[in-house]
Amino acid sequence: SMPRRYSYYCWNSISSMGSMISLNSMIFLIFIILESLISKRMLLFKFNQSSLEWLNFLPPLDHSHLEIPLLIKNLNLKSILIKF
């Protein structure tokens, strides 16, 4: 258990700095969450993944690893090329 007071000034100042860092981090986290909910930004990419990790269900279904999964290569050149 944490003592209520530190007997040395140095440890008290280190503890106070740690609490201020935690407070600033919480304020920054709340700001990021609110800003992401308020702003209406355009998506930079679509969720169209065909790799093996995105094809599995979580949690995995029963007997899902008895056969090799089918992989589909989805290549769209328009999304790769940058238009100037």
PDB file of N, CA, C and O in Angstrom:
ATOM      1  N   SER A   1       0.836  -1.185   0.000  1.00  0.00           N
ATOM      2  CA  SER A   1       0.000   0.000   0.000  1.00  0.00           C
ATOM      3  C   SER A   1       0.875   1.240   0.000  1.00  0.00           C
ATOM      4  O   SER A   1       1.977   1.246   0.549  1.00  0.00           O
ATOM      5  N   MET A   2       0.364   2.287  -0.624  1.00  0.00           N
ATOM      6  CA  MET A   2       1.103   3.542  -0.735  1.00  0.00           C
ATOM      7  C   MET A   2       0.984   4.342   0.557  1.00  0.00           C
ATOM      8  O   MET A   2      -0.101   4.447   1.128  1.00  0.00           O
ATOM      9  N   PRO A   3       2.094   4.903   1.015  1.00  0.00           N
ATOM     10  CA  PRO A   3       1.991   5.782   2.186  1.00  0.00           C
ATOM     11  C   PRO A   3       1.284   7.080   1.823  1.00  0.00           C
ATOM     12  O   PRO A   3       1.312   7.509   0.670  1.00  0.00           O
ATOM     13  N   ARG A   4       0.662   7.692   2.791  1.00  0.00           N
ATOM     14  CA  ARG A   4      -0.073   8.927   2.532  1.00  0.00           C
ATOM     15  C   ARG A   4       0.859  10.094   2.263  1.00  0.00           C
ATOM     16  O   ARG A   4       0.513  10.992   1.495  1.00  0.00           O
ATOM     17  N   ARG A   5       2.025  10.101   2.873  1.00  0.00           N
ATOM     18  CA  ARG A   5       2.977  11.189   2.693  1.00  0.00           C
ATOM     19  C   ARG A   5       4.375  10.614   2.544  1.00  0.00           C
ATOM     20  O   ARG A   5       4.708   9.571   3.106  1.00  0.00           O
ATOM     21  N   TYR A   6       5.175  11.322   1.777  1.00  0.00           N
ATOM     22  CA  TYR A   6       6.590  10.985   1.688  1.00  0.00           C
ATOM     23  C   TYR A   6       7.349  11.861   2.670  1.00  0.00           C
ATOM     24  O   TYR A   6       7.045  13.045   2.817  1.00  0.00           O
ATOM     25  N   SER A   7       8.320  11.288   3.330  1.00  0.00           N
ATOM     26  CA  SER A   7       9.067  12.056   4.326  1.00  0.00           C
ATOM     27  C   SER A   7      10.143  12.926   3.693  1.00  0.00           C
ATOM     28  O   SER A   7      10.682  13.820   4.346  1.00  0.00           O
ATOM     29  N   TYR A   8      10.461  12.673   2.427  1.00  0.00           N
ATOM     30  CA  TYR A   8      11.485  13.467   1.759  1.00  0.00           C
ATOM     31  C   TYR A   8      10.845  14.286   0.647  1.00  0.00           C
ATOM     32  O   TYR A   8       9.937  13.820  -0.042  1.00  0.00           O
ATOM     33  N   TYR A   9      11.333  15.514   0.483  1.00  0.00           N
ATOM     34  CA  TYR A   9      10.777  16.434  -0.504  1.00  0.00           C
ATOM     35  C   TYR A   9      10.991  15.921  -1.923  1.00  0.00           C
ATOM     36  O   TYR A   9      10.126  16.102  -2.780  1.00  0.00           O
ATOM     37  N   CYS A  10      12.118  15.291  -2.182  1.00  0.00           N
ATOM     38  CA  CYS A  10      12.434  14.817  -3.533  1.00  0.00           C
ATOM     39  C   CYS A  10      11.406  13.796  -4.009  1.00  0.00           C
ATOM     40  O   CYS A  10      10.925  13.883  -5.139  1.00  0.00           O
ATOM     41  N   TRP A  11      11.064  12.829  -3.159  1.00  0.00           N
ATOM     42  CA  TRP A  11      10.093  11.815  -3.563  1.00  0.00           C
ATOM     43  C   TRP A  11       8.706  12.419  -3.729  1.00  0.00           C
ATOM     44  O   TRP A  11       7.936  11.984  -4.586  1.00  0.00           O
ATOM     45  N   ASN A  12       8.387  13.412  -2.921  1.00  0.00           N
ATOM     46  CA  ASN A  12       7.091  14.081  -3.048  1.00  0.00           C
ATOM     47  C   ASN A  12       7.004  14.835  -4.372  1.00  0.00           C
ATOM     48  O   ASN A  12       5.958  14.815  -5.022  1.00  0.00           O
ATOM     49  N   SER A  13       8.087  15.498  -4.784  1.00  0.00           N
ATOM     50  CA  SER A  13       8.059  16.226  -6.055  1.00  0.00           C
ATOM     51  C   SER A  13       7.996  15.261  -7.237  1.00  0.00           C
ATOM     52  O   SER A  13       7.335  15.553  -8.234  1.00  0.00           O
ATOM     53  N   ILE A  14       8.673  14.122  -7.141  1.00  0.00           N
ATOM     54  CA  ILE A  14       8.599  13.122  -8.216  1.00  0.00           C
ATOM     55  C   ILE A  14       7.184  12.559  -8.313  1.00  0.00           C
ATOM     56  O   ILE A  14       6.673  12.357  -9.414  1.00  0.00           O
ATOM     57  N   SER A  15       6.554  12.307  -7.183  1.00  0.00           N
ATOM     58  CA  SER A  15       5.176  11.813  -7.174  1.00  0.00           C
ATOM     59  C   SER A  15       4.220  12.853  -7.748  1.00  0.00           C
ATOM     60  O   SER A  15       3.290  12.510  -8.478  1.00  0.00           O
ATOM     61  N   SER A  16       4.450  14.126  -7.419  1.00  0.00           N
ATOM     62  CA  SER A  16       3.596  15.193  -7.955  1.00  0.00           C
ATOM     63  C   SER A  16       3.768  15.333  -9.461  1.00  0.00           C
ATOM     64  O   SER A  16       2.789  15.549 -10.175  1.00  0.00           O
ATOM     65  N   MET A  17       5.005  15.211  -9.958  1.00  0.00           N
ATOM     66  CA  MET A  17       5.226  15.286 -11.406  1.00  0.00           C
ATOM     67  C   MET A  17       4.546  14.115 -12.113  1.00  0.00           C
ATOM     68  O   MET A  17       3.994  14.288 -13.200  1.00  0.00           O
ATOM     69  N   GLY A  18       4.580  12.941 -11.517  1.00  0.00           N
ATOM     70  CA  GLY A  18       3.915  11.785 -12.116  1.00  0.00           C
ATOM     71  C   GLY A  18       2.414  11.960 -12.194  1.00  0.00           C
ATOM     72  O   GLY A  18       1.787  11.562 -13.176  1.00  0.00           O
ATOM     73  N   SER A  19       1.832  12.557 -11.157  1.00  0.00           N
ATOM     74  CA  SER A  19       0.383  12.791 -11.196  1.00  0.00           C
ATOM     75  C   SER A  19       0.028  13.854 -12.228  1.00  0.00           C
ATOM     76  O   SER A  19      -1.027  13.765 -12.857  1.00  0.00           O
ATOM     77  N   MET A  20       0.886  14.859 -12.419  1.00  0.00           N
ATOM     78  CA  MET A  20       0.623  15.881 -13.441  1.00  0.00           C
ATOM     79  C   MET A  20       0.753  15.289 -14.850  1.00  0.00           C
ATOM     80  O   MET A  20      -0.011  15.647 -15.746  1.00  0.00           O
ATOM     81  N   ILE A  21       1.705  14.399 -15.040  1.00  0.00           N
ATOM     82  CA  ILE A  21       1.839  13.728 -16.337  1.00  0.00           C
ATOM     83  C   ILE A  21       0.598  12.883 -16.618  1.00  0.00           C
ATOM     84  O   ILE A  21       0.101  12.870 -17.744  1.00  0.00           O
ATOM     85  N   SER A  22       0.096  12.181 -15.606  1.00  0.00           N
ATOM     86  CA  SER A  22      -1.122  11.381 -15.781  1.00  0.00           C
ATOM     87  C   SER A  22      -2.324  12.258 -16.088  1.00  0.00           C
ATOM     88  O   SER A  22      -3.145  11.904 -16.935  1.00  0.00           O
ATOM     89  N   LEU A  23      -2.442  13.397 -15.414  1.00  0.00           N
ATOM     90  CA  LEU A  23      -3.551  14.315 -15.663  1.00  0.00           C
ATOM     91  C   LEU A  23      -3.486  14.879 -17.076  1.00  0.00           C
ATOM     92  O   LEU A  23      -4.503  14.939 -17.768  1.00  0.00           O
ATOM     93  N   ASN A  24      -2.291  15.296 -17.514  1.00  0.00           N
ATOM     94  CA  ASN A  24      -2.140  15.807 -18.879  1.00  0.00           C
ATOM     95  C   ASN A  24      -2.452  14.730 -19.910  1.00  0.00           C
ATOM     96  O   ASN A  24      -3.041  15.025 -20.950  1.00  0.00           O
ATOM     97  N   SER A  25      -2.070  13.497 -19.641  1.00  0.00           N
ATOM     98  CA  SER A  25      -2.358  12.405 -20.573  1.00  0.00           C
ATOM     99  C   SER A  25      -3.856  12.144 -20.684  1.00  0.00           C
ATOM    100  O   SER A  25      -4.364  11.890 -21.776  1.00  0.00           O
ATOM    101  N   MET A  26      -4.563  12.207 -19.558  1.00  0.00           N
ATOM    102  CA  MET A  26      -6.015  11.997 -19.588  1.00  0.00           C
ATOM    103  C   MET A  26      -6.722  13.124 -20.339  1.00  0.00           C
ATOM    104  O   MET A  26      -7.651  12.868 -21.105  1.00  0.00           O
ATOM    105  N   ILE A  27      -6.291  14.370 -20.126  1.00  0.00           N
ATOM    106  CA  ILE A  27      -6.882  15.504 -20.849  1.00  0.00           C
ATOM    107  C   ILE A  27      -6.631  15.357 -22.341  1.00  0.00           C
ATOM    108  O   ILE A  27      -7.527  15.601 -23.149  1.00  0.00           O
ATOM    109  N   PHE A  28      -5.411  14.960 -22.717  1.00  0.00           N
ATOM    110  CA  PHE A  28      -5.079  14.770 -24.122  1.00  0.00           C
ATOM    111  C   PHE A  28      -5.898  13.636 -24.737  1.00  0.00           C
ATOM    112  O   PHE A  28      -6.347  13.754 -25.877  1.00  0.00           O
ATOM    113  N   LEU A  29      -6.098  12.545 -24.004  1.00  0.00           N
ATOM    114  CA  LEU A  29      -6.905  11.424 -24.489  1.00  0.00           C
ATOM    115  C   LEU A  29      -8.354  11.845 -24.704  1.00  0.00           C
ATOM    116  O   LEU A  29      -8.955  11.501 -25.722  1.00  0.00           O
ATOM    117  N   ILE A  30      -8.917  12.585 -23.756  1.00  0.00           N
ATOM    118  CA  ILE A  30     -10.298  13.059 -23.898  1.00  0.00           C
ATOM    119  C   ILE A  30     -10.415  13.994 -25.089  1.00  0.00           C
ATOM    120  O   ILE A  30     -11.403  13.938 -25.822  1.00  0.00           O
ATOM    121  N   PHE A  31      -9.416  14.861 -25.296  1.00  0.00           N
ATOM    122  CA  PHE A  31      -9.422  15.760 -26.451  1.00  0.00           C
ATOM    123  C   PHE A  31      -9.389  14.974 -27.756  1.00  0.00           C
ATOM    124  O   PHE A  31     -10.127  15.299 -28.686  1.00  0.00           O
ATOM    125  N   ILE A  32      -8.551  13.951 -27.841  1.00  0.00           N
ATOM    126  CA  ILE A  32      -8.449  13.150 -29.064  1.00  0.00           C
ATOM    127  C   ILE A  32      -9.767  12.435 -29.345  1.00  0.00           C
ATOM    128  O   ILE A  32     -10.213  12.393 -30.492  1.00  0.00           O
ATOM    129  N   ILE A  33     -10.392  11.874 -28.318  1.00  0.00           N
ATOM    130  CA  ILE A  33     -11.660  11.161 -28.505  1.00  0.00           C
ATOM    131  C   ILE A  33     -12.758  12.118 -28.944  1.00  0.00           C
ATOM    132  O   ILE A  33     -13.503  11.815 -29.876  1.00  0.00           O
ATOM    133  N   LEU A  34     -12.872  13.271 -28.284  1.00  0.00           N
ATOM    134  CA  LEU A  34     -13.907  14.236 -28.662  1.00  0.00           C
ATOM    135  C   LEU A  34     -13.674  14.795 -30.058  1.00  0.00           C
ATOM    136  O   LEU A  34     -14.625  14.956 -30.824  1.00  0.00           O
ATOM    137  N   GLU A  35     -12.436  15.091 -30.399  1.00  0.00           N
ATOM    138  CA  GLU A  35     -12.135  15.633 -31.718  1.00  0.00           C
ATOM    139  C   GLU A  35     -12.436  14.618 -32.809  1.00  0.00           C
ATOM    140  O   GLU A  35     -12.906  14.991 -33.884  1.00  0.00           O
ATOM    141  N   SER A  36     -12.173  13.343 -32.550  1.00  0.00           N
ATOM    142  CA  SER A  36     -12.466  12.323 -33.557  1.00  0.00           C
ATOM    143  C   SER A  36     -13.966  12.102 -33.714  1.00  0.00           C
ATOM    144  O   SER A  36     -14.424  11.741 -34.799  1.00  0.00           O
ATOM    145  N   LEU A  37     -14.738  12.313 -32.649  1.00  0.00           N
ATOM    146  CA  LEU A  37     -16.190  12.167 -32.751  1.00  0.00           C
ATOM    147  C   LEU A  37     -16.834  13.368 -33.431  1.00  0.00           C
ATOM    148  O   LEU A  37     -17.828  13.216 -34.140  1.00  0.00           O
ATOM    149  N   ILE A  38     -16.280  14.560 -33.225  1.00  0.00           N
ATOM    150  CA  ILE A  38     -16.872  15.781 -33.771  1.00  0.00           C
ATOM    151  C   ILE A  38     -16.506  15.981 -35.237  1.00  0.00           C
ATOM    152  O   ILE A  38     -17.362  16.344 -36.044  1.00  0.00           O
ATOM    153  N   SER A  39     -15.241  15.749 -35.590  1.00  0.00           N
ATOM    154  CA  SER A  39     -14.796  16.025 -36.960  1.00  0.00           C
ATOM    155  C   SER A  39     -15.330  14.960 -37.915  1.00  0.00           C
ATOM    156  O   SER A  39     -15.441  13.785 -37.563  1.00  0.00           O
ATOM    157  N   LYS A  40     -15.651  15.386 -39.099  1.00  0.00           N
ATOM    158  CA  LYS A  40     -16.165  14.483 -40.135  1.00  0.00           C
ATOM    159  C   LYS A  40     -15.121  14.380 -41.238  1.00  0.00           C
ATOM    160  O   LYS A  40     -15.236  15.028 -42.278  1.00  0.00           O
ATOM    161  N   ARG A  41     -14.114  13.568 -41.004  1.00  0.00           N
ATOM    162  CA  ARG A  41     -13.037  13.428 -41.974  1.00  0.00           C
ATOM    163  C   ARG A  41     -13.342  12.308 -42.955  1.00  0.00           C
ATOM    164  O   ARG A  41     -14.029  11.339 -42.632  1.00  0.00           O
ATOM    165  N   MET A  42     -12.807  12.470 -44.170  1.00  0.00           N
ATOM    166  CA  MET A  42     -12.954  11.445 -45.185  1.00  0.00           C
ATOM    167  C   MET A  42     -12.002  10.289 -44.873  1.00  0.00           C
ATOM    168  O   MET A  42     -10.875  10.509 -44.427  1.00  0.00           O
ATOM    169  N   LEU A  43     -12.454   9.074 -45.108  1.00  0.00           N
ATOM    170  CA  LEU A  43     -11.606   7.910 -44.883  1.00  0.00           C
ATOM    171  C   LEU A  43     -10.489   7.876 -45.913  1.00  0.00           C
ATOM    172  O   LEU A  43     -10.714   8.142 -47.093  1.00  0.00           O
ATOM    173  N   LEU A  44      -9.294   7.550 -45.466  1.00  0.00           N
ATOM    174  CA  LEU A  44      -8.163   7.487 -46.376  1.00  0.00           C
ATOM    175  C   LEU A  44      -8.046   6.129 -47.053  1.00  0.00           C
ATOM    176  O   LEU A  44      -7.411   6.018 -48.102  1.00  0.00           O
ATOM    177  N   PHE A  45      -8.636   5.114 -46.485  1.00  0.00           N
ATOM    178  CA  PHE A  45      -8.611   3.788 -47.081  1.00  0.00           C
ATOM    179  C   PHE A  45      -9.898   3.066 -46.718  1.00  0.00           C
ATOM    180  O   PHE A  45     -10.536   3.360 -45.707  1.00  0.00           O
ATOM    181  N   LYS A  46     -10.260   2.116 -47.565  1.00  0.00           N
ATOM    182  CA  LYS A  46     -11.432   1.301 -47.290  1.00  0.00           C
ATOM    183  C   LYS A  46     -10.998   0.019 -46.602  1.00  0.00           C
ATOM    184  O   LYS A  46      -9.873  -0.451 -46.775  1.00  0.00           O
ATOM    185  N   PHE A  47     -11.905  -0.530 -45.827  1.00  0.00           N
ATOM    186  CA  PHE A  47     -11.601  -1.778 -45.131  1.00  0.00           C
ATOM    187  C   PHE A  47     -11.912  -2.931 -46.079  1.00  0.00           C
ATOM    188  O   PHE A  47     -12.976  -3.545 -46.008  1.00  0.00           O
ATOM    189  N   ASN A  48     -10.973  -3.209 -46.956  1.00  0.00           N
ATOM    190  CA  ASN A  48     -11.136  -4.270 -47.943  1.00  0.00           C
ATOM    191  C   ASN A  48      -9.879  -5.136 -47.931  1.00  0.00           C
ATOM    192  O   ASN A  48      -9.165  -5.218 -48.930  1.00  0.00           O
ATOM    193  N   GLN A  49      -9.620  -5.767 -46.819  1.00  0.00           N
ATOM    194  CA  GLN A  49      -8.412  -6.561 -46.668  1.00  0.00           C
ATOM    195  C   GLN A  49      -8.690  -8.007 -47.056  1.00  0.00           C
ATOM    196  O   GLN A  49      -9.759  -8.547 -46.768  1.00  0.00           O
ATOM    197  N   SER A  50      -7.726  -8.617 -47.705  1.00  0.00           N
ATOM    198  CA  SER A  50      -7.887 -10.020 -48.078  1.00  0.00           C
ATOM    199  C   SER A  50      -6.769 -10.887 -47.507  1.00  0.00           C
ATOM    200  O   SER A  50      -6.600 -12.029 -47.935  1.00  0.00           O
ATOM    201  N   SER A  51      -6.018 -10.374 -46.564  1.00  0.00           N
ATOM    202  CA  SER A  51      -4.965 -11.196 -45.967  1.00  0.00           C
ATOM    203  C   SER A  51      -5.580 -12.190 -44.985  1.00  0.00           C
ATOM    204  O   SER A  51      -6.740 -12.066 -44.593  1.00  0.00           O
ATOM    205  N   LEU A  52      -4.794 -13.153 -44.608  1.00  0.00           N
ATOM    206  CA  LEU A  52      -5.278 -14.261 -43.800  1.00  0.00           C
ATOM    207  C   LEU A  52      -5.770 -13.815 -42.428  1.00  0.00           C
ATOM    208  O   LEU A  52      -6.749 -14.361 -41.920  1.00  0.00           O
ATOM    209  N   GLU A  53      -5.112 -12.840 -41.825  1.00  0.00           N
ATOM    210  CA  GLU A  53      -5.506 -12.435 -40.477  1.00  0.00           C
ATOM    211  C   GLU A  53      -6.876 -11.763 -40.450  1.00  0.00           C
ATOM    212  O   GLU A  53      -7.551 -11.818 -39.422  1.00  0.00           O
ATOM    213  N   TRP A  54      -7.314 -11.130 -41.538  1.00  0.00           N
ATOM    214  CA  TRP A  54      -8.617 -10.469 -41.560  1.00  0.00           C
ATOM    215  C   TRP A  54      -9.735 -11.404 -41.989  1.00  0.00           C
ATOM    216  O   TRP A  54     -10.910 -11.073 -41.831  1.00  0.00           O
ATOM    217  N   LEU A  55      -9.389 -12.569 -42.530  1.00  0.00           N
ATOM    218  CA  LEU A  55     -10.410 -13.519 -42.957  1.00  0.00           C
ATOM    219  C   LEU A  55     -10.873 -14.429 -41.827  1.00  0.00           C
ATOM    220  O   LEU A  55     -11.928 -15.055 -41.938  1.00  0.00           O
ATOM    221  N   ASN A  56     -10.119 -14.515 -40.761  1.00  0.00           N
ATOM    222  CA  ASN A  56     -10.496 -15.364 -39.632  1.00  0.00           C
ATOM    223  C   ASN A  56     -11.518 -14.668 -38.752  1.00  0.00           C
ATOM    224  O   ASN A  56     -11.477 -13.452 -38.570  1.00  0.00           O
ATOM    225  N   PHE A  57     -12.429 -15.452 -38.212  1.00  0.00           N
ATOM    226  CA  PHE A  57     -13.402 -14.927 -37.267  1.00  0.00           C
ATOM    227  C   PHE A  57     -12.808 -14.962 -35.864  1.00  0.00           C
ATOM    228  O   PHE A  57     -11.995 -15.830 -35.546  1.00  0.00           O
ATOM    229  N   LEU A  58     -13.210 -14.030 -35.045  1.00  0.00           N
ATOM    230  CA  LEU A  58     -12.768 -14.014 -33.647  1.00  0.00           C
ATOM    231  C   LEU A  58     -13.975 -14.111 -32.754  1.00  0.00           C
ATOM    232  O   LEU A  58     -14.858 -13.261 -32.871  1.00  0.00           O
ATOM    233  N   PRO A  59     -14.080 -15.051 -31.894  1.00  0.00           N
ATOM    234  CA  PRO A  59     -13.200 -16.207 -31.731  1.00  0.00           C
ATOM    235  C   PRO A  59     -13.364 -17.170 -32.899  1.00  0.00           C
ATOM    236  O   PRO A  59     -14.401 -17.166 -33.562  1.00  0.00           O
ATOM    237  N   PRO A  60     -12.356 -17.994 -33.158  1.00  0.00           N
ATOM    238  CA  PRO A  60     -12.432 -18.899 -34.302  1.00  0.00           C
ATOM    239  C   PRO A  60     -13.572 -19.904 -34.169  1.00  0.00           C
ATOM    240  O   PRO A  60     -13.897 -20.360 -33.072  1.00  0.00           O
ATOM    241  N   LEU A  61     -14.156 -20.228 -35.285  1.00  0.00           N
ATOM    242  CA  LEU A  61     -15.225 -21.220 -35.297  1.00  0.00           C
ATOM    243  C   LEU A  61     -14.656 -22.614 -35.041  1.00  0.00           C
ATOM    244  O   LEU A  61     -13.457 -22.845 -35.202  1.00  0.00           O
ATOM    245  N   ASP A  62     -15.522 -23.531 -34.644  1.00  0.00           N
ATOM    246  CA  ASP A  62     -15.077 -24.904 -34.409  1.00  0.00           C
ATOM    247  C   ASP A  62     -14.611 -25.536 -35.714  1.00  0.00           C
ATOM    248  O   ASP A  62     -15.228 -25.336 -36.760  1.00  0.00           O
ATOM    249  N   HIS A  63     -13.543 -26.284 -35.655  1.00  0.00           N
ATOM    250  CA  HIS A  63     -12.964 -26.997 -36.799  1.00  0.00           C
ATOM    251  C   HIS A  63     -12.581 -26.042 -37.929  1.00  0.00           C
ATOM    252  O   HIS A  63     -12.671 -26.410 -39.101  1.00  0.00           O
ATOM    253  N   SER A  64     -12.166 -24.855 -37.605  1.00  0.00           N
ATOM    254  CA  SER A  64     -11.842 -23.888 -38.655  1.00  0.00           C
ATOM    255  C   SER A  64     -10.433 -24.061 -39.203  1.00  0.00           C
ATOM    256  O   SER A  64     -10.106 -23.506 -40.252  1.00  0.00           O
ATOM    257  N   HIS A  65      -9.598 -24.820 -38.511  1.00  0.00           N
ATOM    258  CA  HIS A  65      -8.221 -24.961 -38.968  1.00  0.00           C
ATOM    259  C   HIS A  65      -7.932 -26.356 -39.504  1.00  0.00           C
ATOM    260  O   HIS A  65      -6.792 -26.816 -39.442  1.00  0.00           O
ATOM    261  N   LEU A  66      -8.931 -27.023 -40.019  1.00  0.00           N
ATOM    262  CA  LEU A  66      -8.717 -28.347 -40.589  1.00  0.00           C
ATOM    263  C   LEU A  66      -8.374 -28.285 -42.073  1.00  0.00           C
ATOM    264  O   LEU A  66      -7.903 -29.272 -42.639  1.00  0.00           O
ATOM    265  N   GLU A  67      -8.603 -27.147 -42.704  1.00  0.00           N
ATOM    266  CA  GLU A  67      -8.272 -26.998 -44.113  1.00  0.00           C
ATOM    267  C   GLU A  67      -7.601 -25.648 -44.325  1.00  0.00           C
ATOM    268  O   GLU A  67      -7.732 -24.737 -43.508  1.00  0.00           O
ATOM    269  N   ILE A  68      -6.888 -25.539 -45.425  1.00  0.00           N
ATOM    270  CA  ILE A  68      -6.169 -24.302 -45.728  1.00  0.00           C
ATOM    271  C   ILE A  68      -7.180 -23.253 -46.199  1.00  0.00           C
ATOM    272  O   ILE A  68      -8.001 -23.549 -47.068  1.00  0.00           O
ATOM    273  N   PRO A  69      -7.140 -22.047 -45.652  1.00  0.00           N
ATOM    274  CA  PRO A  69      -8.089 -21.018 -46.077  1.00  0.00           C
ATOM    275  C   PRO A  69      -7.781 -20.499 -47.481  1.00  0.00           C
ATOM    276  O   PRO A  69      -6.638 -20.534 -47.937  1.00  0.00           O
ATOM    277  N   LEU A  70      -8.805 -20.029 -48.140  1.00  0.00           N
ATOM    278  CA  LEU A  70      -8.681 -19.492 -49.484  1.00  0.00           C
ATOM    279  C   LEU A  70      -8.235 -18.039 -49.403  1.00  0.00           C
ATOM    280  O   LEU A  70      -8.853 -17.233 -48.709  1.00  0.00           O
ATOM    281  N   LEU A  71      -7.165 -17.708 -50.110  1.00  0.00           N
ATOM    282  CA  LEU A  71      -6.667 -16.340 -50.152  1.00  0.00           C
ATOM    283  C   LEU A  71      -7.003 -15.729 -51.499  1.00  0.00           C
ATOM    284  O   LEU A  71      -6.826 -16.354 -52.544  1.00  0.00           O
ATOM    285  N   ILE A  72      -7.486 -14.508 -51.457  1.00  0.00           N
ATOM    286  CA  ILE A  72      -7.861 -13.800 -52.674  1.00  0.00           C
ATOM    287  C   ILE A  72      -6.984 -12.569 -52.785  1.00  0.00           C
ATOM    288  O   ILE A  72      -6.935 -11.750 -51.868  1.00  0.00           O
ATOM    289  N   LYS A  73      -6.295 -12.436 -53.898  1.00  0.00           N
ATOM    290  CA  LYS A  73      -5.462 -11.253 -54.114  1.00  0.00           C
ATOM    291  C   LYS A  73      -6.336 -10.175 -54.722  1.00  0.00           C
ATOM    292  O   LYS A  73      -6.872 -10.332 -55.819  1.00  0.00           O
ATOM    293  N   ASN A  74      -6.471  -9.076 -53.992  1.00  0.00           N
ATOM    294  CA  ASN A  74      -7.313  -7.977 -54.420  1.00  0.00           C
ATOM    295  C   ASN A  74      -6.418  -6.791 -54.737  1.00  0.00           C
ATOM    296  O   ASN A  74      -5.998  -6.083 -53.822  1.00  0.00           O
ATOM    297  N   LEU A  75      -6.115  -6.556 -56.005  1.00  0.00           N
ATOM    298  CA  LEU A  75      -5.199  -5.499 -56.389  1.00  0.00           C
ATOM    299  C   LEU A  75      -5.946  -4.475 -57.227  1.00  0.00           C
ATOM    300  O   LEU A  75      -6.480  -4.789 -58.291  1.00  0.00           O
ATOM    301  N   ASN A  76      -5.974  -3.261 -56.734  1.00  0.00           N
ATOM    302  CA  ASN A  76      -6.629  -2.179 -57.441  1.00  0.00           C
ATOM    303  C   ASN A  76      -5.575  -1.133 -57.775  1.00  0.00           C
ATOM    304  O   ASN A  76      -5.082  -0.440 -56.885  1.00  0.00           O
ATOM    305  N   LEU A  77      -5.226  -1.014 -59.063  1.00  0.00           N
ATOM    306  CA  LEU A  77      -4.162  -0.103 -59.458  1.00  0.00           C
ATOM    307  C   LEU A  77      -4.563   1.362 -59.300  1.00  0.00           C
ATOM    308  O   LEU A  77      -3.697   2.216 -59.111  1.00  0.00           O
ATOM    309  N   LYS A  78      -5.843   1.663 -59.372  1.00  0.00           N
ATOM    310  CA  LYS A  78      -6.278   3.052 -59.225  1.00  0.00           C
ATOM    311  C   LYS A  78      -6.005   3.581 -57.828  1.00  0.00           C
ATOM    312  O   LYS A  78      -5.718   4.767 -57.661  1.00  0.00           O
ATOM    313  N   SER A  79      -6.088   2.731 -56.835  1.00  0.00           N
ATOM    314  CA  SER A  79      -5.823   3.181 -55.473  1.00  0.00           C
ATOM    315  C   SER A  79      -4.329   3.309 -55.201  1.00  0.00           C
ATOM    316  O   SER A  79      -3.929   4.014 -54.274  1.00  0.00           O
ATOM    317  N   ILE A  80      -3.496   2.637 -55.999  1.00  0.00           N
ATOM    318  CA  ILE A  80      -2.055   2.702 -55.786  1.00  0.00           C
ATOM    319  C   ILE A  80      -1.456   3.928 -56.466  1.00  0.00           C
ATOM    320  O   ILE A  80      -0.593   4.597 -55.897  1.00  0.00           O
ATOM    321  N   LEU A  81      -1.908   4.220 -57.667  1.00  0.00           N
ATOM    322  CA  LEU A  81      -1.355   5.342 -58.416  1.00  0.00           C
ATOM    323  C   LEU A  81      -1.800   6.663 -57.812  1.00  0.00           C
ATOM    324  O   LEU A  81      -2.958   6.832 -57.431  1.00  0.00           O
ATOM    325  N   ILE A  82      -0.874   7.581 -57.732  1.00  0.00           N
ATOM    326  CA  ILE A  82      -1.177   8.909 -57.194  1.00  0.00           C
ATOM    327  C   ILE A  82      -1.415   9.846 -58.365  1.00  0.00           C
ATOM    328  O   ILE A  82      -0.582   9.953 -59.266  1.00  0.00           O
ATOM    329  N   LYS A  83      -2.549  10.522 -58.350  1.00  0.00           N
ATOM    330  CA  LYS A  83      -2.875  11.460 -59.420  1.00  0.00           C
ATOM    331  C   LYS A  83      -2.371  12.840 -59.039  1.00  0.00           C
ATOM    332  O   LYS A  83      -2.639  13.326 -57.940  1.00  0.00           O
ATOM    333  N   PHE A  84      -1.650  13.461 -59.937  1.00  0.00           N
ATOM    334  CA  PHE A  84      -1.134  14.808 -59.684  1.00  0.00           C
ATOM    335  C   PHE A  84      -2.060  15.846 -60.246  1.00  0.00           C
ATOM    336  O   PHE A  84      -1.791  17.042 -60.129  1.00  0.00           O
TER     337      PHE A  84
END
